[in-house]
Amino acid sequence: MSEIVVILGNVFIVVGLLFDLLGCIGLVRLPDVYNRLQASTKCVTLGTCFILFGSFLLMGFLWKAILAIAFVVMTSPTGAHAIAHAAHHSGIKLWKKSVVDRYEEDKK
C-alpha cells in the first residue's frame, strides 16, 4: 500500500473523529431539540462518512465501507427529518430566540 494512501486514510479518520466530537458537543450544548438534532445529524453524518472512507482507504478498498457510506447518507437526514416533524407535531416548542418555524408556516 502506498504511503500517501495510508496518510490520507489516517487524515480522513482524524477529521471524521473531529466531526463526531463536534456533533457530541453540539448535542450537549445547544438549547432545544431541533438545534441538537441539526448539530448531531450534520456532524455525525459527515464524521461517520469520513471515518468509513478512511477505513476504505486503509483496509484495501472494502466495498462494504462504500455501501455503509451510502446508507448513512440516505438514512441519517431522513431520520432526522422524521424526528423533527414528530417533535413539532407533538407540540415541542422551539427555542425562544428561534426566528423561523417552517413547519408552522406549512400548516397555514
N, C-alpha and C positions, 0 to 999 in steps of 0.2 A: 504494500500500500504506500502510496506517495506521501511524503512528509507534509505537503500542502493540504492534502485531504484530511490528515489527522489534525492539523492545526485548525482547519476550517470546521471540522466536526466538533472540536472542543470549544471553539468560539460560539458556534450555534447553541451548544448545550449551556454555556455560561450565560449567554444572552437570554435564553429561554428561562433559566433559573431566575434571572433578574426580573423578567416579566412576571413570573409566578409570584415572586416576593412582593412586587408592587401590587399585584392583584390581591394578595393576602392583606397587605397594609390598607389598601382601599376598602376591603371588606370590613375591617375593624374600625377605620377612622371616619368613613362617610356617614352622613346623618340619617338617611332614610333607605327603605328597601329598594327603591328604584335606582338611586345613586350607587348603592352597594352592588346591585345586580349588574349595572353597567360596568363598574370597575372590575368586578370579578370575571364577567364574561369576556370582555375585551382582552384583558391582560392574561388571563389563564388560557384562553384560546390561542393567543399568539405564543405564549410561553410553552404550552404543550406542543404546538406545531414546531417551534424551533428545537425543542428537545428531541422530538421524534425525527426531525430532519438531521440533526447532529448524529443521532444513533444510526440513521440511514447511511450517513457517510462513513462513520467509524466501523460499523459491523459488516460492511461489504455489500451495500446496496440491497437491503432487505425490502422486499415489496410489501411486506406486512406494515412497515412503518408508513409507507406512502398511502396505503389503504386506511390506516388509522388517522392520518392527517386529513384525508378527505372526509372521513366520518366525523371527526371533531369539527371541521369547518362547516359541515352541513347541519349538525345537530345542536351544537352549543348555542348559536344565535337563535335558532328556532325554539329551543327550550327556554331561553331567557325571555323571549317574546311571550311565550305562553305563561310563564310565571308572572311577568309584569302585568299582563292582561288579566290574569286571575286575581292578582293582588288589587288591581284597580277596581275590578268588578265586585270584590268582596268588601270594598269600602276603605281600604288602607289609604290614608291621606298622604299627599306629597309633603315634602319639607316646606316650611313656611316661606322660605326665600326662593322657592321654585318659581320660574317665570312662565313656563308653557306647560299646558296639560293637553296633549293631543288626543288622548282617549276621551276626555270630556268634550272637546271640540267635535269629535266624530259622532258623539251621541246627539248633538244638537242638529 
